Amino acid sequence: MSLTAPQLFWAPDTQLPELLISPLSHLGLIQVTGEQNRSFIHGQITADVNALTANDWCWGAHCDPKGKMLAAFRLFAVADSLMLLMPKDTVVSDLPEFRKYAVFSKAELDDVSDAWTVLGVTGNGAESWIKGHFPAFSTDHPLCPLQQGVVLNDNGRFLLVLPTAIAAELVQAQALYHHSAWQALEILAGYPGLSAVHRAQFVPQMCNLQALNGISFTKGCYMGQETVARMKYRGGNKRALYILKGQAIVSVTPESTLELALEEGFRPQGTILEAVQIDDQLLLTAVLPNDTADDAVFRIAEDPQSQLTLVARPYSLEE
């Protein structure tokens, strides 16, 4: 059984539906198994895997030896397996990088994006809907294990990670929203949806991973740790992730050019990470200089009539 194609769209400037369910087809999963799966991943990523419990999830990043991110992801466990949730194109580019070093450990990594489906569920009716289908569901912890799969609680938004056949049956009679609705909510949360096109361009702090508790500065060595630690203790980071909103009539992608308005005109500024467009409305995250003024005005270079302004992040970068 396959999932019904989503038919509904949600515009970010309108009220959130009572129940929004979206198959997150743009996301994929890397599964890590084997008796050394935890110790292997612990030595590869920024998050403290040893501190991750069965009822928790966290953000993390996988870096190259120079400390530049190859991927940013949510990390959690399903039974004895570790799961890394990230954009599908990043799964394809990042999995071979992990496997280069996995040959020295008793750990196996696989792309299981087709075997599992991730459903984003939010709205005032989200908890009761999930509880109605999974009586064991509880919001007591950030992660609730199910008989098959898990539910991640992200500040009242929920990600159901289920075997694909179970997910398809669960929502077969349900009106579904396009994954752009969930992407818009992720952007407004200031999350780093890092696509493969921007791999190895940013250290984790440039995408605010430290504000999302995605970096442990006490766990010890991991790939790229020296650069990440230097950014914290010696300074030098001059960029951060920002949220922008506005209008554009051209299709905007992570490869589009963002320009800052100056008195003498416009100049290229920053890098777009993730963008969502519904009609002419545009939401995006971008890595910009961390001294960008709150009242800065931007445009998309390919659409000279477009205009974007900054949206306040829902978290602080102050340490």
Disulfide bonds with the S-S distance in Angstrom:
none
